[in-house]
Amino acid sequence: MFRIGIGELIVILLIVLLVFGASRLPEIGRALGKAIKEFKKEVKGKDSDDKSAK
């Protein structure tokens, strides 16, 4: 669809830094990482449930 280049990423990171502040960024990163990990685990769990039901 659309591509995000390095320049756009830098602008997005600067905006996030200004909005949340440097002290909150590690906390936000950890929370986002945990959410992605849980999402992947649930998706894989649903796949294995579907296979075992057949």
N, C-alpha and C positions, 0 to 999 in steps of 0.2 A: 504494500500500500504506500507507505511513506517511509523514508529512511531518516534516522537521526544521526547527524554527524558529530564530530568532536566539538565543534563550536557550539552547537545546540546543547550538548551535554554540559559543557562548562557553564553556559548561561543558566541552565536549570539548576545545577549544583549551587551556583552563587545565589540564586533566588531562594533555594531551600535554606542555605546558610543564613541569609538575612532574615527569613521568616522565623526559623526555629532557634537559631543561635548555635554556636559551636559546642556548647556543653550538652545539648540535647541530641546531637547527631548520632553519637554511638548508641544511645538508648533507642532511637528510632530505627537504626540499622539492625540492632538485635531483635527488636520486635518484628520487623519486616522479615528477617531471616527465619524466625520461628514460625511465622505465619505461612511462609512459602514451604517450609519443611512439613508442617502439618497438612497443608493442602496436597502436597505430593504423596504423603503417606496415606491420606484418605482416598486419593484417586487410585493408587496402587491397590489399596484394600478393596475398593469397589470392583476392580478388575478381577481380583482373585475370587471374590464372592460370586461374580457372574460365572466364572469358569467352573467353580465347584457346584453351582446349582444345576448345571446341565447334566 
